[in-house]
Amino acid sequence: MGTSASSRGPKDKNPLVPPWAEGGDGLSIGPDSDADGEIDLGDGGGEQDNDDKDNSQEFDNDKVQQLIGPPDHAQPPPSRFRSARQAFGKYAGTGGSTSDLRRSLKNYAKKSSGGGKGTSRRLASGITAGSGLVGIMRGGKVTVGEQTLSLSDLRGLSTDQAIDRIASHLAPDNSDSDSVRIALNYALEEALPDTQDFDPASFTDEVIQDAISCYLTDLIFQDVVTGMGEAWFKAELATKHHKMESELRELIKVITQQEMDKATNGNPCDITKSNIKKIQIDAISKTVGYWEKFND
């Protein structure tokens, strides 16, 4: 799935965390009853959280922000995008190398994005939606506003139709809607088996971890694409754009998968609705933090 810069990106004076990432409506995850009236909430190898039988769990951006904590720096540095965009422009130009890309990401992490914590705070809408994605994949009923969705609602659909239903249901009603929807589509297309008919049983522990890893990869990828803004225009050929996107996404994916493995102790069944917020926050924060260690 290709993505390219469509604007000149945020300005230095734009807030690190947009206002819609700090509030707005959330979602709830509760148990779902199957056709036989039995609870069908596979949460980690078929186990259930202790509160699943009786309670729903609420997720929203404010709760995500509280878990992340206050920013490390009250104000971003002046001209915070300059060094990252200069290095990325060199990467995009003739003769640009992956060393230029890594230098750009290092500067982006240290100066432009607010570090791992700032990036996590900015992606709060995505973290909320990702929590809902785990709720659905684990067999729960996810309610957004007045609408609910569970795996039982997806029976009889094609895989493409099921992916679209999930992405449409979880995409937030704010300025992050498109980016979250794109990330959800990308993640599910990558993780689910390539079959015509959707099978709810496809969401094994391994598929769930792969889906969340791909989802976070694309959220971070889109954040970088937006942040680099006009530096993308240095690449004049479509083939160069494609090469840049592939290299950037793969670099993010490798680190994100590594951090996901650490966050789950290498055990995919550890991903539950009770810990998915923290898992996502840790993976995003540590992925961006890893960039700060790149050598120039």
Disulfide bonds with the S-S distance in Angstrom:
none
